[in-house]
Amino acid sequence: MQKLYIKTFGCQMNEYDSARMAEVLGASHGFVRVEAPEDADVLLLNTCSIREKAEDKVYTQLGFWRPLKQARPELIIGVGGCVASQEGEALRRRAPFVDVVFGPQTLHRLPDMIDAVRASRRPQVDVSFPEIEKFDNLPAPRAEGPSAFVTIMEGCDKYCTFCVVPFTRGREVSRPFDDVVAEVEGLAAQGVREVTLLGQNVNAYRGEMDDGTESDLALLLHRLALVPGIARLRYTTSHPNEFGDSLIAAHRDIPQLVPHLHLPVQSGSDYILKLMHRKHTAAEYLDKVRRLQAARPGISISSDFIIGFPGESDADFEATMALIEAVQFDQSFSFKFSPRPGTPAAELPDDVPEHVKDARLARLQARINELAAARSRALVGTVQDVLVTGASRRSARQLTGKTACNRSVNFDAPERLIGQMVKVEITEALSNSLRGRVVLVDDDLDPAALRRRA
Protein backbone atom coordinates (compact mmCIF):
# COMPACT_ATOMS: atom_id res chain seq x y z
CA MET A 1 0.00 0.00 0.00
CA GLN A 2 1.47 3.31 -1.10
CA LYS A 3 0.96 6.41 1.00
CA LEU A 4 0.18 9.91 -0.19
CA TYR A 5 0.33 13.25 1.61
CA ILE A 6 -1.17 16.37 0.01
CA LYS A 7 -0.86 19.90 1.36
CA THR A 8 -3.21 22.43 -0.21
CA PHE A 9 -2.80 26.17 -0.44
CA GLY A 10 -5.60 28.42 -1.64
CA CYS A 11 -9.21 28.28 -2.64
CA GLN A 12 -12.06 25.78 -2.91
CA MET A 13 -10.99 24.88 -6.43
CA ASN A 14 -7.64 23.79 -5.07
CA GLU A 15 -9.38 21.69 -2.41
CA TYR A 16 -11.38 20.06 -5.18
CA ASP A 17 -8.24 19.45 -7.26
CA SER A 18 -6.43 17.91 -4.28
CA ALA A 19 -9.29 15.48 -3.75
CA ARG A 20 -9.13 14.52 -7.42
CA MET A 21 -5.34 13.99 -7.19
CA ALA A 22 -5.93 11.53 -4.36
CA GLU A 23 -8.68 9.80 -6.33
CA VAL A 24 -6.66 9.42 -9.52
CA LEU A 25 -3.63 8.05 -7.66
CA GLY A 26 -5.84 5.80 -5.57
CA ALA A 27 -7.39 4.34 -8.72
CA SER A 28 -4.09 3.92 -10.58
CA HIS A 29 -1.68 2.88 -7.82
CA GLY A 30 -3.73 2.19 -4.71
CA PHE A 31 -2.46 5.28 -2.89
CA VAL A 32 -4.10 6.15 0.42
CA ARG A 33 -3.84 9.57 2.05
CA VAL A 34 -1.97 9.95 5.33
CA GLU A 35 -1.95 12.77 7.86
CA ALA A 36 1.81 13.18 8.29
CA PRO A 37 4.37 13.87 5.53
CA GLU A 38 6.88 11.65 7.34
CA ASP A 39 4.67 8.64 6.60
CA ALA A 40 4.26 9.25 2.87
CA ASP A 41 5.85 7.77 -0.24
CA VAL A 42 4.72 10.75 -2.31
CA LEU A 43 4.38 14.36 -1.12
CA LEU A 44 2.27 16.73 -3.21
CA LEU A 45 1.97 20.47 -2.72
CA ASN A 46 -1.06 21.99 -4.45
CA THR A 47 -0.41 25.71 -4.78
CA CYS A 48 -2.26 28.99 -5.32
CA SER A 49 -0.73 32.16 -6.73
CA ILE A 50 -3.53 34.60 -5.92
CA ARG A 51 -2.45 35.80 -2.49
CA GLU A 52 0.53 37.85 -1.39
CA LYS A 53 3.90 36.08 -1.21
CA ALA A 54 2.45 32.89 -2.69
CA GLU A 55 5.78 31.79 -4.15
CA ASP A 56 7.58 32.41 -0.85
CA LYS A 57 5.09 30.16 0.95
CA VAL A 58 5.70 27.40 -1.58
CA TYR A 59 9.47 27.49 -1.25
CA THR A 60 9.22 27.70 2.53
CA GLN A 61 7.09 24.54 2.57
CA LEU A 62 9.49 22.79 0.24
CA GLY A 63 12.29 23.73 2.61
CA PHE A 64 10.47 21.84 5.37
CA TRP A 65 10.25 18.77 3.13
CA ARG A 66 13.84 18.83 1.89
CA PRO A 67 15.28 16.92 4.91
CA LEU A 68 12.74 14.15 4.28
CA LYS A 69 14.04 13.80 0.73
CA GLN A 70 17.63 13.81 1.94
CA ALA A 71 16.86 11.03 4.39
CA ARG A 72 14.84 9.02 1.84
CA PRO A 73 15.99 9.68 -1.73
CA GLU A 74 13.23 7.43 -3.09
CA LEU A 75 10.61 9.83 -1.72
CA ILE A 76 8.83 11.67 -4.56
CA ILE A 77 7.98 15.35 -4.13
CA GLY A 78 5.58 17.03 -6.53
CA VAL A 79 4.34 20.60 -6.88
CA GLY A 80 1.08 21.37 -8.67
CA GLY A 81 -1.41 24.18 -9.04
CA CYS A 82 -1.02 27.78 -10.12
CA VAL A 83 2.46 28.49 -8.76
CA ALA A 84 3.71 25.37 -10.52
CA SER A 85 2.09 26.57 -13.74
CA GLN A 86 3.56 30.05 -13.28
CA GLU A 87 7.07 28.92 -12.34
CA GLY A 88 7.46 25.83 -14.55
CA GLU A 89 11.09 24.75 -14.96
CA ALA A 90 12.19 27.69 -12.80
CA LEU A 91 10.72 25.92 -9.81
CA ARG A 92 13.12 23.01 -10.20
CA ARG A 93 16.08 25.31 -10.64
CA ARG A 94 15.33 26.84 -7.25
CA ALA A 95 14.31 23.54 -5.64
CA PRO A 96 16.12 20.80 -7.62
CA PHE A 97 14.96 18.06 -5.25
CA VAL A 98 11.41 18.41 -6.60
CA ASP A 99 10.61 15.45 -8.86
CA VAL A 100 7.29 16.43 -10.46
CA VAL A 101 5.91 19.81 -11.54
CA PHE A 102 2.37 19.82 -12.93
CA GLY A 103 -0.31 22.39 -13.67
CA PRO A 104 -4.00 22.48 -12.75
CA GLN A 105 -4.92 21.01 -16.14
CA THR A 106 -2.45 18.08 -15.97
CA LEU A 107 -3.15 16.55 -12.57
CA HIS A 108 -4.73 13.54 -14.31
CA ARG A 109 -1.28 12.73 -15.72
CA LEU A 110 0.21 12.26 -12.25
CA PRO A 111 0.26 8.42 -12.38
CA ASP A 112 2.35 8.44 -15.57
CA MET A 113 4.62 11.19 -14.27
CA ILE A 114 5.30 9.32 -11.03
CA ASP A 115 5.97 6.10 -12.96
CA ALA A 116 8.40 7.99 -15.22
CA VAL A 117 10.28 9.42 -12.24
CA ARG A 118 10.63 5.99 -10.66
CA ALA A 119 11.74 4.37 -13.91
CA SER A 120 14.22 7.01 -15.05
CA ARG A 121 14.99 8.95 -11.85
CA ARG A 122 14.59 12.04 -14.00
CA PRO A 123 12.26 14.94 -13.09
CA GLN A 124 8.98 15.41 -14.93
CA VAL A 125 7.49 18.81 -15.77
CA ASP A 126 4.10 19.28 -17.47
CA VAL A 127 2.35 22.62 -17.09
CA SER A 128 0.48 22.53 -20.40
CA PHE A 129 -3.19 23.43 -20.94
CA PRO A 130 -4.93 20.38 -22.50
CA GLU A 131 -8.37 21.92 -21.79
CA ILE A 132 -11.13 19.42 -21.02
CA GLU A 133 -8.89 16.32 -21.20
CA LYS A 134 -8.44 16.30 -17.42
CA PHE A 135 -12.11 15.67 -16.69
CA ASP A 136 -12.28 12.88 -19.28
CA ASN A 137 -9.50 11.01 -17.48
CA LEU A 138 -10.47 11.30 -13.83
CA PRO A 139 -12.27 8.56 -11.90
CA ALA A 140 -15.80 9.15 -10.64
CA PRO A 141 -15.57 11.32 -7.50
CA ARG A 142 -16.11 9.81 -4.07
CA ALA A 143 -18.29 11.67 -1.61
CA GLU A 144 -16.61 12.61 1.65
CA GLY A 145 -19.61 13.96 3.52
CA PRO A 146 -22.92 15.61 2.72
CA SER A 147 -21.31 18.53 0.83
CA ALA A 148 -19.27 18.32 -2.35
CA PHE A 149 -17.51 20.56 -4.87
CA VAL A 150 -17.96 20.09 -8.61
CA THR A 151 -15.82 22.04 -11.07
CA ILE A 152 -17.89 23.03 -14.11
CA MET A 153 -15.43 25.34 -15.88
CA GLU A 154 -11.84 26.50 -15.58
CA GLY A 155 -9.78 29.44 -16.67
CA CYS A 156 -10.71 33.06 -17.26
CA ASP A 157 -10.81 35.42 -20.24
CA LYS A 158 -11.29 38.65 -18.29
CA TYR A 159 -7.60 39.56 -17.87
CA CYS A 160 -7.99 41.79 -14.84
CA THR A 161 -4.69 43.60 -14.48
CA PHE A 162 -3.99 42.24 -10.99
CA CYS A 163 -4.79 38.57 -11.69
CA VAL A 164 -2.60 35.65 -12.77
CA VAL A 165 -5.43 33.17 -13.43
CA PRO A 166 -5.51 33.54 -17.25
CA PHE A 167 -1.77 32.82 -17.28
CA THR A 168 -1.78 29.91 -14.81
CA ARG A 169 -5.09 28.18 -15.64
CA GLY A 170 -5.61 29.28 -19.23
CA ARG A 171 -8.66 30.48 -21.12
CA GLU A 172 -12.24 29.72 -20.14
CA VAL A 173 -13.22 26.12 -20.83
CA SER A 174 -16.60 24.67 -19.81
CA ARG A 175 -17.39 21.03 -19.16
CA PRO A 176 -20.22 19.48 -21.20
CA PHE A 177 -23.67 19.87 -19.64
CA ASP A 178 -24.38 16.12 -19.39
CA ASP A 179 -20.99 15.41 -17.78
CA VAL A 180 -21.74 17.85 -14.96
CA VAL A 181 -25.22 16.42 -14.45
CA ALA A 182 -23.85 12.87 -14.33
CA GLU A 183 -21.24 13.84 -11.72
CA VAL A 184 -23.83 15.50 -9.49
CA GLU A 185 -26.17 12.52 -9.85
CA GLY A 186 -23.32 10.22 -8.82
CA LEU A 187 -22.56 12.32 -5.76
CA ALA A 188 -26.24 12.47 -4.79
CA ALA A 189 -26.40 8.66 -4.97
CA GLN A 190 -23.57 8.62 -2.40
CA GLY A 191 -25.53 10.80 0.02
CA VAL A 192 -24.40 14.30 -0.96
CA ARG A 193 -27.10 16.87 -0.17
CA GLU A 194 -25.29 20.11 -1.08
CA VAL A 195 -23.22 20.83 -4.19
CA THR A 196 -21.05 23.88 -4.82
CA LEU A 197 -20.29 24.50 -8.49
CA LEU A 198 -16.78 25.83 -9.02
CA GLY A 199 -15.03 27.93 -11.63
CA GLN A 200 -12.60 30.82 -11.75
CA ASN A 201 -15.42 32.67 -13.51
CA VAL A 202 -18.23 30.23 -12.86
CA ASN A 203 -21.11 32.26 -14.27
CA ALA A 204 -19.33 32.36 -17.63
CA TYR A 205 -20.23 28.66 -17.93
CA ARG A 206 -21.25 27.69 -21.45
CA GLY A 207 -21.55 23.92 -21.52
CA GLU A 208 -22.23 22.02 -24.73
CA MET A 209 -25.51 20.09 -24.79
CA ASP A 210 -26.43 16.98 -26.79
CA ASP A 211 -28.33 18.99 -29.40
CA GLY A 212 -25.31 21.17 -30.13
CA THR A 213 -26.59 24.22 -28.24
CA GLU A 214 -25.02 25.72 -25.13
CA SER A 215 -26.29 25.86 -21.57
CA ASP A 216 -25.59 28.85 -19.37
CA LEU A 217 -25.21 28.57 -15.61
CA ALA A 218 -28.89 29.33 -14.96
CA LEU A 219 -30.08 26.44 -17.14
CA LEU A 220 -27.56 24.10 -15.50
CA LEU A 221 -28.82 25.11 -12.05
CA HIS A 222 -32.43 24.44 -13.09
CA ARG A 223 -31.42 20.94 -14.24
CA LEU A 224 -29.37 20.13 -11.13
CA ALA A 225 -32.26 21.19 -8.91
CA LEU A 226 -34.13 18.18 -10.33
CA VAL A 227 -31.52 15.67 -9.12
CA PRO A 228 -33.10 13.58 -6.32
CA GLY A 229 -31.46 14.19 -2.95
CA ILE A 230 -29.86 17.53 -3.79
CA ALA A 231 -31.26 20.00 -1.27
CA ARG A 232 -28.87 22.89 -1.86
CA LEU A 233 -26.96 24.44 -4.74
CA ARG A 234 -24.18 27.02 -4.48
CA TYR A 235 -21.66 28.40 -6.96
CA THR A 236 -18.44 30.42 -6.79
CA THR A 237 -16.68 32.55 -7.96
CA SER A 238 -18.72 34.95 -10.11
CA HIS A 239 -17.84 37.94 -12.23
CA PRO A 240 -20.31 40.87 -12.32
CA ASN A 241 -20.11 41.17 -16.12
CA GLU A 242 -21.50 37.64 -16.54
CA PHE A 243 -24.26 38.11 -13.95
CA GLY A 244 -27.26 38.40 -16.27
CA ASP A 245 -31.03 38.30 -16.09
CA SER A 246 -31.32 34.51 -16.35
CA LEU A 247 -29.13 34.03 -13.30
CA ILE A 248 -31.05 36.63 -11.29
CA ALA A 249 -34.27 34.82 -12.24
CA ALA A 250 -32.72 31.52 -11.13
CA HIS A 251 -32.23 32.94 -7.64
CA ARG A 252 -35.91 33.82 -7.64
CA ASP A 253 -37.22 30.54 -9.04
CA ILE A 254 -34.98 27.73 -7.71
CA PRO A 255 -35.64 26.90 -4.04
CA GLN A 256 -32.48 24.79 -3.83
CA LEU A 257 -30.31 27.76 -4.85
CA VAL A 258 -29.22 29.17 -1.50
CA PRO A 259 -29.84 32.82 -0.45
CA HIS A 260 -26.12 33.54 -0.47
CA LEU A 261 -23.87 34.86 -3.24
CA HIS A 262 -20.18 35.65 -3.51
CA LEU A 263 -19.82 38.41 -6.13
CA PRO A 264 -16.37 40.05 -6.20
CA VAL A 265 -16.27 43.77 -6.91
CA GLN A 266 -12.65 44.59 -5.83
CA SER A 267 -13.27 48.36 -5.53
CA GLY A 268 -16.08 50.90 -5.38
CA SER A 269 -14.14 53.48 -7.39
CA ASP A 270 -14.76 53.67 -11.12
CA TYR A 271 -11.24 55.01 -11.63
CA ILE A 272 -9.68 52.02 -9.87
CA LEU A 273 -12.07 49.57 -11.57
CA LYS A 274 -10.90 50.92 -14.92
CA LEU A 275 -7.25 50.48 -13.93
CA MET A 276 -8.12 46.93 -12.86
CA HIS A 277 -9.73 46.29 -16.28
CA ARG A 278 -12.92 45.10 -14.61
CA LYS A 279 -15.12 46.49 -17.43
CA HIS A 280 -17.95 47.52 -15.12
CA THR A 281 -18.69 50.55 -12.98
CA ALA A 282 -19.71 50.64 -9.34
CA ALA A 283 -23.20 51.77 -10.40
CA GLU A 284 -23.56 48.83 -12.78
CA TYR A 285 -22.49 46.45 -10.04
CA LEU A 286 -24.95 47.99 -7.58
CA ASP A 287 -27.78 47.82 -10.13
CA LYS A 288 -27.30 44.07 -10.51
CA VAL A 289 -27.19 43.62 -6.74
CA ARG A 290 -30.40 45.63 -6.33
CA ARG A 291 -32.19 43.48 -8.90
CA LEU A 292 -30.91 40.35 -7.21
CA GLN A 293 -32.05 41.57 -3.79
CA ALA A 294 -35.50 42.27 -5.24
CA ALA A 295 -35.64 38.79 -6.76
CA ARG A 296 -34.42 37.07 -3.57
CA PRO A 297 -35.19 39.26 -0.54
CA GLY A 298 -32.80 38.77 2.37
CA ILE A 299 -30.01 37.27 0.26
CA SER A 300 -26.58 37.42 1.89
CA ILE A 301 -23.84 38.86 -0.33
CA SER A 302 -20.08 38.60 0.13
CA SER A 303 -17.32 40.06 -2.02
CA ASP A 304 -13.60 40.47 -2.67
CA PHE A 305 -11.72 43.73 -2.17
CA ILE A 306 -8.20 44.78 -3.08
CA ILE A 307 -7.07 47.67 -0.90
CA GLY A 308 -4.29 50.06 -1.90
CA PHE A 309 -4.30 49.30 -5.62
CA PRO A 310 -1.82 51.58 -7.42
CA GLY A 311 -3.28 55.07 -7.66
CA GLU A 312 -5.97 54.53 -5.01
CA SER A 313 -6.66 57.88 -3.36
CA ASP A 314 -8.60 58.64 -0.18
CA ALA A 315 -11.61 59.45 -2.38
CA ASP A 316 -11.31 56.12 -4.18
CA PHE A 317 -11.28 54.26 -0.89
CA GLU A 318 -14.26 56.24 0.39
CA ALA A 319 -16.13 55.15 -2.75
CA THR A 320 -15.45 51.55 -1.75
CA MET A 321 -16.76 52.19 1.75
CA ALA A 322 -19.87 53.82 0.26
CA LEU A 323 -20.51 50.75 -1.87
CA ILE A 324 -20.21 48.54 1.22
CA GLU A 325 -22.89 50.62 2.93
CA ALA A 326 -25.14 50.48 -0.13
CA VAL A 327 -24.91 46.70 -0.54
CA GLN A 328 -24.53 45.77 3.15
CA PHE A 329 -21.98 43.04 2.47
CA ASP A 330 -21.72 40.71 5.43
CA GLN A 331 -18.51 38.86 4.52
CA SER A 332 -15.44 39.68 2.50
CA PHE A 333 -12.11 38.36 1.33
CA SER A 334 -10.09 41.56 1.49
CA PHE A 335 -6.36 42.04 1.06
CA LYS A 336 -3.77 44.70 0.51
CA PHE A 337 -2.56 44.99 -3.07
CA SER A 338 0.61 43.08 -3.83
CA PRO A 339 1.94 42.78 -7.39
CA ARG A 340 1.67 39.32 -8.94
CA PRO A 341 4.58 38.51 -11.26
CA GLY A 342 3.70 38.75 -14.93
CA THR A 343 0.53 40.81 -14.50
CA PRO A 344 0.05 44.32 -15.91
CA ALA A 345 -0.53 45.74 -12.43
CA ALA A 346 2.97 44.64 -11.46
CA GLU A 347 4.27 47.31 -13.85
CA LEU A 348 2.33 50.09 -12.09
CA PRO A 349 4.01 52.11 -9.33
CA ASP A 350 2.96 50.63 -5.97
CA ASP A 351 2.42 54.15 -4.66
CA VAL A 352 0.08 53.68 -1.70
CA PRO A 353 2.16 53.61 1.51
CA GLU A 354 1.94 50.40 3.52
CA HIS A 355 0.68 52.18 6.63
CA VAL A 356 -2.14 53.68 4.55
CA LYS A 357 -3.01 50.25 3.13
CA ASP A 358 -3.02 48.83 6.65
CA ALA A 359 -5.33 51.54 7.99
CA ARG A 360 -7.76 51.28 5.07
CA LEU A 361 -7.89 47.50 5.25
CA ALA A 362 -8.51 47.54 8.99
CA ARG A 363 -11.34 50.03 8.58
CA LEU A 364 -12.99 48.06 5.77
CA GLN A 365 -12.76 44.75 7.61
CA ALA A 366 -14.05 46.27 10.84
CA ARG A 367 -17.13 47.65 9.07
CA ILE A 368 -17.92 44.39 7.30
CA ASN A 369 -17.49 42.53 10.60
CA GLU A 370 -20.05 44.91 12.11
CA LEU A 371 -22.48 44.19 9.29
CA ALA A 372 -21.91 40.45 9.67
CA ALA A 373 -22.51 40.60 13.42
CA ALA A 374 -25.76 42.49 12.90
CA ARG A 375 -27.00 39.91 10.41
CA SER A 376 -26.07 37.09 12.79
CA ARG A 377 -27.92 38.78 15.66
CA ALA A 378 -30.99 39.12 13.43
CA LEU A 379 -31.04 35.32 13.06
CA VAL A 380 -31.47 34.76 16.82
CA GLY A 381 -34.96 33.41 17.45
CA THR A 382 -35.49 32.21 13.88
CA VAL A 383 -35.60 28.60 12.71
CA GLN A 384 -33.03 27.81 10.05
CA ASP A 385 -32.50 24.83 7.75
CA VAL A 386 -29.06 23.46 8.67
CA LEU A 387 -27.09 20.78 6.84
CA VAL A 388 -25.28 18.79 9.52
CA THR A 389 -21.69 18.33 8.35
CA GLY A 390 -19.97 16.69 11.32
CA ALA A 391 -18.73 16.98 14.86
CA SER A 392 -18.21 20.43 16.31
CA ARG A 393 -14.71 21.52 17.23
CA ARG A 394 -16.18 23.33 20.23
CA SER A 395 -17.47 20.29 22.08
CA ALA A 396 -17.46 16.51 21.69
CA ARG A 397 -21.18 16.52 22.50
CA GLN A 398 -22.09 18.91 19.73
CA LEU A 399 -22.52 18.77 15.96
CA THR A 400 -22.00 21.56 13.47
CA GLY A 401 -23.63 22.57 10.22
CA LYS A 402 -24.25 25.39 7.78
CA THR A 403 -27.28 27.57 7.30
CA ALA A 404 -28.41 28.38 3.78
CA CYS A 405 -26.82 31.84 4.19
CA ASN A 406 -23.46 30.15 4.89
CA ARG A 407 -23.21 30.56 8.66
CA SER A 408 -21.81 27.88 10.94
CA VAL A 409 -24.12 26.66 13.72
CA ASN A 410 -23.18 24.46 16.69
CA PHE A 411 -25.83 22.49 18.59
CA ASP A 412 -26.36 19.42 20.77
CA ALA A 413 -27.44 16.45 18.66
CA PRO A 414 -26.70 12.73 18.14
CA GLU A 415 -24.18 11.64 15.49
CA ARG A 416 -26.90 9.91 13.48
CA LEU A 417 -27.98 13.36 12.23
CA ILE A 418 -24.70 13.93 10.34
CA GLY A 419 -25.54 14.30 6.68
CA GLN A 420 -29.15 15.29 7.29
CA MET A 421 -31.01 18.57 7.00
CA VAL A 422 -32.41 19.67 10.34
CA LYS A 423 -34.42 22.61 11.60
CA VAL A 424 -32.41 24.56 14.17
CA GLU A 425 -33.66 27.44 16.27
CA ILE A 426 -30.86 29.98 16.61
CA THR A 427 -30.35 30.84 20.27
CA GLU A 428 -27.13 32.87 20.29
CA ALA A 429 -24.90 34.80 17.89
CA LEU A 430 -21.16 34.59 18.57
CA SER A 431 -18.32 36.36 16.78
CA ASN A 432 -17.66 33.60 14.24
CA SER A 433 -20.57 31.20 14.60
CA LEU A 434 -24.10 30.65 15.87
CA ARG A 435 -25.52 28.42 18.57
CA GLY A 436 -28.85 26.71 18.35
CA ARG A 437 -31.08 23.80 19.27
CA VAL A 438 -32.59 21.21 16.98
CA VAL A 439 -36.37 21.47 16.75
CA LEU A 440 -37.14 19.20 13.77
CA VAL A 441 -35.40 16.77 11.44
CA ASP A 442 -35.80 16.96 7.64
CA ASP A 443 -39.33 17.71 6.41
CA ASP A 444 -41.28 17.06 9.60
CA LEU A 445 -42.82 20.53 9.51
CA ASP A 446 -44.50 22.34 6.64
CA PRO A 447 -42.28 25.20 5.30
CA ALA A 448 -45.13 27.70 5.59
CA ALA A 449 -45.54 26.83 9.27
CA LEU A 450 -41.82 27.29 9.80
CA ARG A 451 -41.94 30.76 8.26
CA ARG A 452 -44.78 31.74 10.55
CA ARG A 453 -42.81 30.47 13.55
CA ALA A 454 -39.66 32.35 12.49
N, C-alpha and C positions, 0 to 999 in steps of 0.2 A: 504494500500500500504506500503510495507516494503522498507526500504532505506538501500543502500549499499555504503560503501566508500572503495575504494581500493587504496593503495599506492604501487607503483612498484619501486623496485630497480633493476638496471642491464640492461640487453641486450634486443634485439628485441624479443628473445624467451620469455622473461618474460613479455614483453608487450603483446605478443600474448596470453600467458597463462592467464594474467589478464582479457583480453577481453573474453576469454572462461569461466572464473569464473563468470563473470557478466552474460553471456548468460545462463549458466547452472542454476544459481540461479534465473534468470528472468523467465526461463521456468518452474522451479519447484515450486517457491514460489512467483513469481510476483515482485521480487526485482527490484528496479530502482536505478541507480547510482546517487549519490549526490556529490557536490563539497567540502563539509565541513564535517570533521569527527564528529563535534558536532551534525549534523543532522541525523546521521546514526543509524540504529538498529544493524548493523553488520559492524565491521571494519576488513578488511583483509590487511595484509602486505605480499606482494609477494617479496621474497628476492633473492639475488644473493651472492654467496660466492667467486667469482672470484677475486674481487678487494681487496686492502689493507684495513684492519680493518672492514671487512664486518660485522662480528658479533657485533662489537662495535656500528656500525650504526643501527643495528636492535634493540639492547637493548636501545639505546638512543631514537629511535622512540617509542618504547613501553613505555618508561618513560614518554613521552609526552601524551600518551593515558591513562596512569594509572589513572589520576584524573577523566577522563570521566567515567571509570569503577566504581570508588569509588562513584561518584555521581549517577550513574545509574547501579546498579548491574545486571539488566537484559540485559545490553549491551553485545554482544558477540564479542570477539576479537579472530581473527585467524591469524596464521603465516604459510605461505606456501613457496614453492620454495626451493632453494638449502641449505640455512642456516637451514631451518626447517628440511630438510632431514639429514643434517650433525649433528645437535644438538639433534634431537629427544626429548626424555623425559627430557634431560638435560635443554632444553629450558624452560620447565615449572618449573623446580626446581629453576631456576634463576628468572623467571617471572611467579609466580604461578597464576596470574590473567588472563593469557592466557587460553582461553577455547578450542581452536582447533589448532592442529599442523598437517599439511599435506604436503606431498611431491609433486614434480612436476608430478608424475605419478598417484596421487590420488585426483587431484582437482575435478574430476567428482563425487567423493563421498561426496562433501561438503554438498549437501542438507540433506543427511542422518546424517552426523555428526552434523550439526546444529540442526536437529530435536532431536537427542539423547541428546545434551547438554540441550536443553529446557525441555525435558521430565525428565531427571535424575539429572540435574544440576551437572553433572560430566564431567570432561574434556575428550576430544577425541583426540587420537594421532594415525595417520596412515601415516607412511613414507615408506610404502612397495613399491615394484617395479612390479606392475601387467602387465607390458609391454604394449601391444597394446590396452588393455581394455579401457583405457581412451578415445581413439578416437571413440570407438564403442558406447560410452555412452554420447557423447556430442551432443547438438542440432546443427542443421545446422548453420554455422556462418552468422552473419549479417554484411553487408558491412557498413563501416563508412567513406566513401569517395572513391575516385578513386583508392587508393592504398590499398593493403591488404597483410597480412602475412599468410603463410600456412606452418605449420610444417609438414615435410615429414618423418623425422626420429628423434630419440632422443638417448641420451647416447653416449658413446665413448669407444672404445677398445684400444686406443693408449697408455694410462697410461704414459703420460708425467710426469716427476718427480715433476713439480711445480703445477699440476692441480688437482682439487678436483672433476671434472665432473664425472669420472667413479664411484666415491664413492657416489655422491649425485644424479645423474640421471641414473646410471646403465649402462649396456652394450648397444651396438648399436642395435636398433630395428627400422626397417623400416615399414612404413605404406604400405598397398597393393596399387599397381599401380592404379587400378580403383577407389579406395577411394579418392586418391589425385586428379585424373582427375575430379571426380564428384564434389569435393569441389570447385575446380577452376571454373568449369562450372557454379556452383551455384552463386559464387561471380561475375562472368562476367555477369550473368543475372540480377544482382543488380546494374550494372554500373561500376564495377571495371575494370580499364584499365591496371593496373600494379600489378603484383604479385611477392612477394619475398618469395622464398622457404627457409625454416629454418631447421637447424639441428646443433647440436654441432659439427658434422663432416659431413656436408651435402653431400659432394661428395662421401661419403661411402654408399650412398643410394643403397639398393638392395631390391626393392619392388616386391612382388610376383604378377605374372600376372595370368590371367584366365587359361592359358594353362600349368601352373605349372612351367614355367621358371621365371627368374628374370630380372627385368629392372634395368639398372644403371641410374645415373642421366642424362646422355646425352640423352638416349632414352626417359626418362620422359619429358625432355625439348622439344624434337622434337614433342611429342604428345601435350603438353600444348600450343605450338605455333600454333596449329590448332584450338584452342578454339576461337570461334567468339568473338570479342570485346577485347581480350587481346592484347595490343599493346607492352607491355614490360614484360620481365622476368628477375629477379635477383635471386641470391642465396647467402647464407652466413650461417655458416662460413666453409671454406674449409681447408683441410689438404693437404700439398704438396704431401704426399705419395699416396694419392688417386687421384691425378690430372693426369689422363692418356690421351692417344691419342684421345679417343672418345670424351672427354670433350673439348679438344683443338679444334677438328674438329667442335664441336657444336658451339663454338664461331665464327668460320669461316662461318658456313652454316645457322645459325638461325638469321634472321634479328631482331627478337623480343628480343633476348638475348643481353642485353645492353653492351656497350664497357667499362665496369667497373667491376673490380674483387677485392674482399678482400681475400688475400692469406697470412695468418700468417706465418712468418718465425722465429720470436722470437730472433734470433741472426745470425750474419754473421760469427761466429767463429765455426769451426768444433769441436773444443775441448768443447766449451760450448754446442753446439747442442748434442754432445754425452752425456754430463752430464744431459741434459734435456730429454734424451731418445727420441729424435725426429726422429731418424732412417733415416735421410737424411743429406747430406752435403750441404754446401753453393753452391758448384758447381752444384750439382744436382738440387737444387732449381732454380738457375739462368738459367740452361739449359731449364727447363720447361717454365720459364718466356719468354725466348728468342723465343721458339717455339710458345708460345701463341701470342707474339707481332708480329711474322711473319704472323700468321693466322689471326689476327685482328689488323692491324696497327692502332696506335693511342690509344689503349686501356689504360685506367687509372687503375693503380694498387695501392691498399692500403695494409697495413700489420699491424701486432702486433709485438711489441718489448718489451722484459723484459731486463731492464738495471740493472747492478750490481748483476747478478746471482752469487751465490757462486763460487769463483775461477776466476771470470772474470778479466783478466789483461788489461793493457793499449793496448796491441797488440790485444787481443780479441775484445775490443771495436772498435779499428781501423778497424778490419775486418768487423764489422757491418757497419761502416760508408762507407767502400769501396763498400759493397753490395748495400747500398742506392744509391750511385753514379751510380753503374752499372745498377740498375733497374730503377732509377728515380721515386721512390715512390712519390706520391703527397698527401698522407694522411696516418696517422698512429694512432693507439691506443698504446701508449707507456707509460710504468710505471716502477718505481723502483721495484726491487724484494722485496717481503715480503713473509715470509713463511706461507703457508696455512696449518692449522692443519690437521694431518693425511697423508700428502704427503711425499714422500721420500726426497724431497728437504728441508723439514723442519728439517731433521736430519743433513743436511750439515752445516758447520760453515758459518755464514753470515759474511764473512770476507772482504767485500768491504765497506770501510768507507762511512757514509752517505753523507759527503760533496763531495766525489768522485762520488757517484751515482747521486747526484744533478747536478754536473757539466756536467757529461756525458749525462744525460737526457736532460738538457737544450740545449746542443750542438746538439744532435740528432733532437730534436723538432724544433730548429731554422732552421736547414738545410732542413727538410721536409717542413716547412712552406715556405721557399724560393722556393722550387720546386713547391709547390702548387700555389704560387703567380704567378710564371712564366707561368704555364699552364693556369691559369685563364686569364692572360693578353693575351695569345695567342688566346683566344676565342673571344676577342673584335673584332667586325667587321664581325663575322661569324653569320650564322643563325642556331639556334639550335631548335630541337624538345623539347618542354617543356610540361610536364603534369601539368596542373593547379590544385593545391591541396587545395587552400583556400585563405583567406584574408591575406595580408602581415602584419606582426607586425610593420613594419616601417611606414606605412601610411594607413589610412582608405580608401584612394582612390586607393590603389594598391592591386594586387593579387600576389601570389607567386607560384612557381612551381619548379620542378626538371628537370635538363637536363639528358640525357641518361648517362653522365659520373658523375652523382650524385652531381651536383652543384646546389645550390639554386639561383633562379633568381627572382627579384622583378620587376614589370612592371605595368603601368597603363592599366586597362582593366575592363570591366563590369563583375558583379558577375555571369552572365549567362555562362561565360566561365569556371567556376569551374567544374572540372571533365573532361574537354576536353584536347586534344592534340592541341597545337598551335605552330606556327613558331614564334620564337622570335629572333630578331637581338640583339646581345649583344653589349651594348654601353659603359659599364664601368665595370671594375674589382675592387671590394672592398676587404677588408681583409678577410671577411667571406662569401661573397655572390657576385652575379653579378647583374647588372642592364641591362634592355633591353626594347625593344619596340616590340609590337606584329605586325607582318607583314602579317600573314595568319593564318587561322583557319583550323585545320584538314588537309585534303588532297587536298586543293585548288591548290596546285602547285606540278608539277611533281618532284619527288625526284632528278632526274638527273639535272633539272634546278636549284634546290636548291644548289646542290653541286657546280655547276658552279658559282652561285652567292656568295657562301661562299669562 
